[in-house]
Amino acid sequence: MPGHVWLVGAGPGDPGLLSLLALHALRQADVIVYDALVDERILALARADAARDYAGKRGGKPSPKQPDISNRLVELARAGKRVLRLKGGDPFVFGRGAEEAQVLAEAGVPFRVVPGITAGVGGLAYAGIPATARDCNSAVAFVTGHDASGEVPDAIDWPHLARAVPVLVFYMALKHLDRIAALLIAEGRSPDEPAAVVSKAATPEQRVVVATLSTLAEAARRSGIEPPALVVVGEVVRLRDRLNWLP
């Protein structure tokens, strides 16, 4: 309805991974406020007359401020628009969707949340790496590669994370990969443990680099691989040799 906001996850890239609700929102929205990681093929599914409002944030580049984005959603809804806030992955998994939802709630703007396939699941699947496998792990952790300051998060309990969780999936970690690997190894993780970087997952530009925990950062640099990228550490990476289904 007019005056509403939908917070929608667009998935990791491939338009085929959109939910039916996400597609419905694209076809109904008056305004689409979208992030940098939303694939152009997904935006092409929108109503031809829908306005597009770019709100992408990329590390090290001039970007809209989060309060401005949230306030823009309120402004558009109060103007009677059907607003689609479109995010890569899932809005509530490192997507700052909770912050935007809180602003909408405080402003009295009706909203709904449409989950998307987060890159830590869908992106890994497109790389032939399962997030869980019965013989490898019974737990997986999703971890941000940087905090609000842009540095390696110091609020994480690195000793427990390194020792307790068999598979670690880091979002936005490429810049600090050397430091993260060193922290994990210092806390008992094997330097020879398999690890991988998945860049631009579930898009035609997807690239995967496989190495060990101690050599992954250098391998990524040599390859020239670029963000957005996921880093996965754990025995599940070995399964890529058999499960890499993309041609």
GUDREN-150329 format. One record per residue (C-alpha): residue number from 0; residue in three letters; chain; x, y, z. Coordinates in nm, 4 decimals. Layout:
REM residues N
<r NUM, "ALA", "A", <X, Y, Z>>
...
END
This chain:
REM residues 247
<r 0, "MET", "A", <0.0000, 0.0000, 0.0000>>
<r 1, "PRO", "A", <0.1120, 0.3609, -0.0460>>
<r 2, "GLY", "A", <0.3009, 0.4964, 0.2520>>
<r 3, "HIS", "A", <0.4667, 0.1626, 0.3287>>
<r 4, "VAL", "A", <0.8273, 0.0418, 0.3154>>
<r 5, "TRP", "A", <0.9393, -0.3095, 0.2284>>
<r 6, "LEU", "A", <1.2885, -0.4061, 0.3490>>
<r 7, "VAL", "A", <1.3804, -0.6743, 0.0980>>
<r 8, "GLY", "A", <1.6797, -0.9031, 0.0566>>
<r 9, "ALA", "A", <1.7817, -0.9469, -0.3076>>
<r 10, "GLY", "A", <2.0122, -1.2421, -0.2419>>
<r 11, "PRO", "A", <2.3791, -1.2679, -0.3372>>
<r 12, "GLY", "A", <2.3449, -1.1819, -0.7069>>
<r 13, "ASP", "A", <2.1669, -1.4264, -0.9347>>
<r 14, "PRO", "A", <1.8127, -1.2951, -1.0044>>
<r 15, "GLY", "A", <1.6870, -1.6528, -0.9874>>
<r 16, "LEU", "A", <1.7498, -1.6472, -0.6138>>
<r 17, "LEU", "A", <1.4896, -1.3758, -0.5529>>
<r 18, "SER", "A", <1.1868, -1.4762, -0.3486>>
<r 19, "LEU", "A", <0.8382, -1.4367, -0.4930>>
<r 20, "LEU", "A", <0.7728, -1.1594, -0.2419>>
<r 21, "ALA", "A", <1.0857, -0.9771, -0.3584>>
<r 22, "LEU", "A", <0.9701, -1.0009, -0.7193>>
<r 23, "HIS", "A", <0.6234, -0.8784, -0.6184>>
<r 24, "ALA", "A", <0.7791, -0.5782, -0.4453>>
<r 25, "LEU", "A", <0.9872, -0.4949, -0.7529>>
<r 26, "ARG", "A", <0.6731, -0.4960, -0.9660>>
<r 27, "GLN", "A", <0.4703, -0.2800, -0.7241>>
<r 28, "ALA", "A", <0.7157, -0.0242, -0.5863>>
<r 29, "ASP", "A", <0.6978, 0.3434, -0.6763>>
<r 30, "VAL", "A", <1.0528, 0.4024, -0.5528>>
<r 31, "ILE", "A", <1.3417, 0.1574, -0.5175>>
<r 32, "VAL", "A", <1.6162, 0.2547, -0.2746>>
<r 33, "TYR", "A", <1.8913, 0.0100, -0.3574>>
<r 34, "ASP", "A", <2.2394, -0.0849, -0.2447>>
<r 35, "ALA", "A", <2.5638, -0.1179, -0.4390>>
<r 36, "LEU", "A", <2.5523, -0.4984, -0.4240>>
<r 37, "VAL", "A", <2.2161, -0.5324, -0.5985>>
<r 38, "ASP", "A", <2.2664, -0.6875, -0.9420>>
<r 39, "GLU", "A", <2.1523, -0.4783, -1.2401>>
<r 40, "ARG", "A", <1.9599, -0.7796, -1.3716>>
<r 41, "ILE", "A", <1.7451, -0.7614, -1.0588>>
<r 42, "LEU", "A", <1.6764, -0.3908, -1.1008>>
<r 43, "ALA", "A", <1.5686, -0.4645, -1.4589>>
<r 44, "LEU", "A", <1.2710, -0.6557, -1.3152>>
<r 45, "ALA", "A", <1.1263, -0.3402, -1.1619>>
<r 46, "ARG", "A", <0.8320, -0.1428, -1.2965>>
<r 47, "ALA", "A", <0.9457, 0.0649, -1.5931>>
<r 48, "ASP", "A", <0.8224, 0.3860, -1.4290>>
<r 49, "ALA", "A", <0.9647, 0.3180, -1.0831>>
<r 50, "ALA", "A", <1.2099, 0.5758, -0.9545>>
<r 51, "ARG", "A", <1.5541, 0.4486, -0.8596>>
<r 52, "ASP", "A", <1.7308, 0.5960, -0.5584>>
<r 53, "TYR", "A", <2.0908, 0.4749, -0.5223>>
<r 54, "ALA", "A", <2.2033, 0.4330, -0.1623>>
<r 55, "GLY", "A", <2.5120, 0.2172, -0.2057>>
<r 56, "LYS", "A", <2.7962, 0.2179, 0.0427>>
<r 57, "ARG", "A", <3.1393, 0.0878, -0.0598>>
<r 58, "GLY", "A", <3.4479, 0.0885, 0.1603>>
<r 59, "GLY", "A", <3.6903, 0.3743, 0.0973>>
<r 60, "LYS", "A", <3.4547, 0.5575, -0.1374>>
<r 61, "PRO", "A", <3.2164, 0.8513, -0.0795>>
<r 62, "SER", "A", <2.8875, 0.6992, 0.0302>>
<r 63, "PRO", "A", <2.5511, 0.8061, 0.1679>>
<r 64, "LYS", "A", <2.5372, 0.8181, 0.5465>>
<r 65, "GLN", "A", <2.3191, 0.5588, 0.7143>>
<r 66, "PRO", "A", <2.1003, 0.8137, 0.8998>>
<r 67, "ASP", "A", <2.0367, 0.9903, 0.5683>>
<r 68, "ILE", "A", <1.9265, 0.6639, 0.4060>>
<r 69, "SER", "A", <1.6929, 0.5796, 0.6931>>
<r 70, "ASN", "A", <1.5428, 0.9270, 0.6969>>
<r 71, "ARG", "A", <1.4955, 0.9129, 0.3210>>
<r 72, "LEU", "A", <1.2807, 0.6017, 0.3620>>
<r 73, "VAL", "A", <1.0625, 0.7853, 0.6124>>
<r 74, "GLU", "A", <1.0351, 1.0872, 0.3839>>
<r 75, "LEU", "A", <0.9323, 0.8787, 0.0828>>
<r 76, "ALA", "A", <0.6738, 0.6803, 0.2784>>
<r 77, "ARG", "A", <0.5224, 0.9950, 0.4257>>
<r 78, "ALA", "A", <0.4925, 1.1285, 0.0714>>
<r 79, "GLY", "A", <0.2586, 0.8364, -0.0009>>
<r 80, "LYS", "A", <0.5044, 0.6232, -0.1963>>
<r 81, "ARG", "A", <0.5279, 0.2456, -0.2078>>
<r 82, "VAL", "A", <0.8934, 0.2143, -0.1107>>
<r 83, "LEU", "A", <1.1179, -0.0832, -0.1777>>
<r 84, "ARG", "A", <1.4403, -0.0808, 0.0229>>
<r 85, "LEU", "A", <1.6413, -0.3361, -0.1726>>
<r 86, "LYS", "A", <1.9537, -0.4868, -0.0209>>
<r 87, "GLY", "A", <2.2000, -0.7472, -0.1347>>
<r 88, "GLY", "A", <2.1795, -1.0740, 0.0582>>
<r 89, "ASP", "A", <1.9498, -1.0596, 0.3615>>
<r 90, "PRO", "A", <1.8588, -0.7263, 0.5224>>
<r 91, "PHE", "A", <1.9077, -0.8607, 0.8753>>
<r 92, "VAL", "A", <2.2456, -1.0302, 0.8164>>
<r 93, "PHE", "A", <2.5136, -0.7595, 0.8143>>
<r 94, "GLY", "A", <2.2747, -0.5508, 0.6072>>
<r 95, "ARG", "A", <2.1855, -0.2783, 0.8606>>
<r 96, "GLY", "A", <1.8226, -0.3580, 0.8021>>
<r 97, "ALA", "A", <1.7561, -0.3597, 1.1749>>
<r 98, "GLU", "A", <1.8742, 0.0006, 1.2017>>
<r 99, "GLU", "A", <1.6460, 0.1116, 0.9214>>
<r 100, "ALA", "A", <1.3527, -0.0831, 1.0619>>
<r 101, "GLN", "A", <1.3981, 0.0847, 1.4001>>
<r 102, "VAL", "A", <1.3889, 0.4298, 1.2404>>
<r 103, "LEU", "A", <1.0726, 0.3373, 1.0513>>
<r 104, "ALA", "A", <0.9104, 0.2004, 1.3665>>
<r 105, "GLU", "A", <0.9971, 0.5121, 1.5651>>
<r 106, "ALA", "A", <0.8540, 0.7300, 1.2858>>
<r 107, "GLY", "A", <0.5330, 0.5275, 1.2767>>
<r 108, "VAL", "A", <0.5897, 0.4167, 0.9164>>
<r 109, "PRO", "A", <0.4424, 0.0739, 0.8350>>
<r 110, "PHE", "A", <0.6997, -0.1729, 0.7066>>
<r 111, "ARG", "A", <0.7577, -0.5405, 0.6431>>
<r 112, "VAL", "A", <1.0742, -0.7472, 0.6094>>
<r 113, "VAL", "A", <1.1334, -0.9914, 0.3247>>
<r 114, "PRO", "A", <1.4339, -1.2130, 0.3982>>
<r 115, "GLY", "A", <1.6843, -1.2875, 0.1254>>
<r 116, "ILE", "A", <1.9469, -1.5558, 0.0771>>
<r 117, "THR", "A", <2.2535, -1.4310, 0.2587>>
<r 118, "ALA", "A", <2.5865, -1.4553, 0.0784>>
<r 119, "GLY", "A", <2.7291, -1.6760, 0.3528>>
<r 120, "VAL", "A", <2.4904, -1.9491, 0.2396>>
<r 121, "GLY", "A", <2.4035, -1.8733, -0.1239>>
<r 122, "GLY", "A", <2.7424, -1.7376, -0.2232>>
<r 123, "LEU", "A", <2.9214, -2.0386, -0.0831>>
<r 124, "ALA", "A", <2.6769, -2.2729, -0.2568>>
<r 125, "TYR", "A", <2.7592, -2.1107, -0.5911>>
<r 126, "ALA", "A", <3.1266, -2.1753, -0.5162>>
<r 127, "GLY", "A", <3.0588, -2.5429, -0.4458>>
<r 128, "ILE", "A", <3.1299, -2.4999, -0.0745>>
<r 129, "PRO", "A", <2.8535, -2.6065, 0.1664>>
<r 130, "ALA", "A", <2.8134, -2.4041, 0.4850>>
<r 131, "THR", "A", <2.7618, -2.7323, 0.6703>>
<r 132, "ALA", "A", <2.8437, -3.0923, 0.5878>>
<r 133, "ARG", "A", <2.7722, -3.3831, 0.8171>>
<r 134, "ASP", "A", <3.1276, -3.5152, 0.8231>>
<r 135, "CYS", "A", <3.2873, -3.1733, 0.8637>>
<r 136, "ASN", "A", <3.0952, -2.9501, 1.1004>>
<r 137, "SER", "A", <2.7905, -2.9184, 1.3212>>
<r 138, "ALA", "A", <2.8300, -2.5434, 1.3645>>
<r 139, "VAL", "A", <2.9080, -2.2430, 1.1485>>
<r 140, "ALA", "A", <2.9678, -1.8802, 1.2431>>
<r 141, "PHE", "A", <2.8999, -1.5711, 1.0333>>
<r 142, "VAL", "A", <3.1461, -1.2977, 1.1282>>
<r 143, "THR", "A", <3.1972, -0.9430, 1.0068>>
<r 144, "GLY", "A", <3.5459, -0.8648, 0.8836>>
<r 145, "HIS", "A", <3.5375, -0.5092, 1.0130>>
<r 146, "ASP", "A", <3.3581, -0.3050, 1.2761>>
<r 147, "ALA", "A", <3.1982, 0.0386, 1.2525>>
<r 148, "SER", "A", <3.5423, 0.2015, 1.2445>>
<r 149, "GLY", "A", <3.6513, -0.0119, 0.9506>>
<r 150, "GLU", "A", <3.9033, -0.2074, 1.1565>>
<r 151, "VAL", "A", <3.9178, -0.5734, 1.2601>>
<r 152, "PRO", "A", <3.6502, -0.6122, 1.5311>>
<r 153, "ASP", "A", <3.8064, -0.6115, 1.8783>>
<r 154, "ALA", "A", <3.4758, -0.7017, 2.0462>>
<r 155, "ILE", "A", <3.4955, -1.0567, 1.9092>>
<r 156, "ASP", "A", <3.6135, -1.3277, 2.1469>>
<r 157, "TRP", "A", <3.8808, -1.4519, 1.9085>>
<r 158, "PRO", "A", <4.0099, -1.7390, 2.1287>>
<r 159, "HIS", "A", <3.6640, -1.8944, 2.1588>>
<r 160, "LEU", "A", <3.5751, -1.8259, 1.7959>>
<r 161, "ALA", "A", <3.8938, -1.9894, 1.6714>>
<r 162, "ARG", "A", <3.8587, -2.3007, 1.8846>>
<r 163, "ALA", "A", <3.4845, -2.3593, 1.9099>>
<r 164, "VAL", "A", <3.3499, -2.3183, 1.5560>>
<r 165, "PRO", "A", <3.4660, -2.5575, 1.2821>>
<r 166, "VAL", "A", <3.3580, -2.3367, 0.9904>>
<r 167, "LEU", "A", <3.3961, -1.9590, 0.9877>>
<r 168, "VAL", "A", <3.2450, -1.7365, 0.7209>>
<r 169, "PHE", "A", <3.3691, -1.3776, 0.7156>>
<r 170, "TYR", "A", <3.1851, -1.0992, 0.5384>>
<r 171, "MET", "A", <3.3770, -0.7910, 0.4173>>
<r 172, "ALA", "A", <3.7081, -0.9363, 0.5332>>
<r 173, "LEU", "A", <3.9354, -0.9120, 0.2291>>
<r 174, "LYS", "A", <4.1069, -0.5915, 0.3410>>
<r 175, "HIS", "A", <4.1997, -0.7382, 0.6804>>
<r 176, "LEU", "A", <4.2585, -1.0979, 0.5755>>
<r 177, "ASP", "A", <4.6228, -1.1031, 0.6900>>
<r 178, "ARG", "A", <4.5282, -0.9831, 1.0372>>
<r 179, "ILE", "A", <4.2281, -1.2135, 1.0714>>
<r 180, "ALA", "A", <4.4306, -1.5178, 0.9681>>
<r 181, "ALA", "A", <4.7055, -1.4255, 1.2130>>
<r 182, "LEU", "A", <4.4553, -1.3910, 1.4975>>
<r 183, "LEU", "A", <4.2985, -1.7293, 1.4246>>
<r 184, "ILE", "A", <4.6346, -1.9048, 1.3985>>
<r 185, "ALA", "A", <4.7581, -1.7405, 1.7180>>
<r 186, "GLU", "A", <4.4519, -1.8779, 1.8975>>
<r 187, "GLY", "A", <4.5096, -2.2356, 1.7848>>
<r 188, "ARG", "A", <4.3692, -2.2621, 1.4342>>
<r 189, "SER", "A", <4.5891, -2.4724, 1.2031>>
<r 190, "PRO", "A", <4.7789, -2.2647, 0.9453>>
<r 191, "ASP", "A", <4.7259, -2.5532, 0.7012>>
<r 192, "GLU", "A", <4.3470, -2.5502, 0.7341>>
<r 193, "PRO", "A", <4.1746, -2.5097, 0.3962>>
<r 194, "ALA", "A", <4.0315, -2.1647, 0.3269>>
<r 195, "ALA", "A", <3.8854, -1.9774, 0.0332>>
<r 196, "VAL", "A", <3.7854, -1.6349, -0.0921>>
<r 197, "VAL", "A", <3.4686, -1.6090, -0.3001>>
<r 198, "SER", "A", <3.4437, -1.2819, -0.4915>>
<r 199, "LYS", "A", <3.1248, -1.1453, -0.6524>>
<r 200, "ALA", "A", <2.9401, -1.4629, -0.5644>>
<r 201, "ALA", "A", <2.6447, -1.5803, -0.7727>>
<r 202, "THR", "A", <2.7211, -1.3330, -1.0525>>
<r 203, "PRO", "A", <2.8842, -1.3856, -1.3936>>
<r 204, "GLU", "A", <3.2029, -1.2316, -1.2457>>
<r 205, "GLN", "A", <3.2329, -1.4847, -0.9619>>
<r 206, "ARG", "A", <3.5878, -1.5897, -0.8789>>
<r 207, "VAL", "A", <3.7151, -1.8307, -0.6163>>
<r 208, "VAL", "A", <4.0641, -1.8605, -0.4693>>
<r 209, "VAL", "A", <4.1451, -2.1646, -0.2558>>
<r 210, "ALA", "A", <4.4520, -2.1921, -0.0334>>
<r 211, "THR", "A", <4.5311, -2.2518, 0.3333>>
<r 212, "LEU", "A", <4.4580, -2.0195, 0.6215>>
<r 213, "SER", "A", <4.8198, -1.9051, 0.6361>>
<r 214, "THR", "A", <4.8567, -1.8505, 0.2595>>
<r 215, "LEU", "A", <4.5118, -1.7252, 0.1599>>
<r 216, "ALA", "A", <4.5818, -1.3529, 0.1938>>
<r 217, "GLU", "A", <4.8855, -1.3707, -0.0324>>
<r 218, "ALA", "A", <4.7041, -1.5958, -0.2799>>
<r 219, "ALA", "A", <4.4179, -1.3465, -0.2944>>
<r 220, "ARG", "A", <4.6592, -1.0597, -0.3607>>
<r 221, "ARG", "A", <4.8369, -1.2507, -0.6388>>
<r 222, "SER", "A", <4.5057, -1.3327, -0.8036>>
<r 223, "GLY", "A", <4.3897, -0.9711, -0.8038>>
<r 224, "ILE", "A", <4.0561, -1.0808, -0.6616>>
<r 225, "GLU", "A", <3.8296, -0.7893, -0.5628>>
<r 226, "PRO", "A", <3.5498, -0.7195, -0.3163>>
<r 227, "PRO", "A", <3.2725, -0.7828, -0.2461>>
<r 228, "ALA", "A", <3.4145, -1.1071, -0.1174>>
<r 229, "LEU", "A", <3.3492, -1.3780, 0.1385>>
<r 230, "VAL", "A", <3.6180, -1.5665, 0.3261>>
<r 231, "VAL", "A", <3.5468, -1.9191, 0.4462>>
<r 232, "VAL", "A", <3.7730, -2.1226, 0.6745>>
<r 233, "GLY", "A", <3.7163, -2.4898, 0.7461>>
<r 234, "GLU", "A", <3.7225, -2.8454, 0.6175>>
<r 235, "VAL", "A", <3.4134, -2.7833, 0.4035>>
<r 236, "VAL", "A", <3.6396, -2.5987, 0.1583>>
<r 237, "ARG", "A", <3.7907, -2.9342, 0.0549>>
<r 238, "LEU", "A", <3.4511, -3.0371, -0.0836>>
<r 239, "ARG", "A", <3.4747, -2.7766, -0.3585>>
<r 240, "ASP", "A", <3.6816, -3.0167, -0.5702>>
<r 241, "ARG", "A", <3.3791, -3.2449, -0.5997>>
<r 242, "LEU", "A", <3.0925, -3.0004, -0.5569>>
<r 243, "ASN", "A", <3.1928, -2.7168, -0.7893>>
<r 244, "TRP", "A", <2.8887, -2.7383, -1.0154>>
<r 245, "LEU", "A", <2.9283, -2.4143, -1.2113>>
<r 246, "PRO", "A", <3.0794, -2.4584, -1.5606>>
END
